[in-house]
Each structure stands twice: as C-alpha cells, then as structure tokens.
Amino acid sequence: MNKSELVNAMAEKSGLSKKDAASALNALMDVITDALKAGEEVALTGFGSFHVTKREAREGRSPTTGEVIQIPARNCPAFKAGKVLKDAVN
C-alpha cells in the first residue's frame, strides 16, 4: 500500500474527504518527524513506538572497488510494533 492508497483507505474508513485525510496523514508524519528530530519517542499504545537509534561509526567496503571505507556514525529512525499490532498480524 502506498501513500495515496492509504489516504483513500483513511477517507473511506473515517468518512473524511480525501483532501482532509491527506492533510491528517501529512500532519501525523510531520509531528512524528519533528518529535524524532528532537530526540523524543512517539508511543501509540497498542500500535507501536517510533524512536531513534544511534549507529556507531564503522568500516565498510566499497562494492565496486573493494576498498575499505569509513562509514560515519548516524541516527536512524526505528519502529517497534506493539502487542496488539503483532497479535492482529499473526
């Protein structure tokens, strides 16, 4: 399911117009992004939580040349599914 299909499904389930559903989805993504940028965790009870993990710097290899390169440290967004979501999928 891509973003436009998600907007259509949200509009159908909620009774909102597609424009309102798209606006709500964009606002949700913006709020989650801003919270993660600020170093906060976003927990949606029953669904899951979004958080930031820190990756340490490490060595890697260039696939084209085989040369050893340094991969810098970085922050990565992560999602951990909640129990209700896991149970619904299984």
C-alpha positions, 0 to 999 in steps of 0.5 A: 500500500502506498501513500495515496492508497492509504489516504483513500483507505483513511477517507473511506474508513473515517468518512473524511474527504480525501483532501482532509485525510491527506492533510491528517496523514501529512500532519501525523508524519510531520509531528512524528518527524519533528518529535524524532528530530528532537530526540523524543519517542512517539508511543501509540499504545497498542500500535507501536513506538517510533524512536531513534537509534544511534549507529556507531561509526564503522568500516565498510567496503566499497562494492565496486572497488573493494576498498575499505571505507569509513562509514560515519556514525548516524541516527536512524529512525526505528519502529517497534510494533506493539502487542496488539499490532503483532497479535492482529498480524499473526 
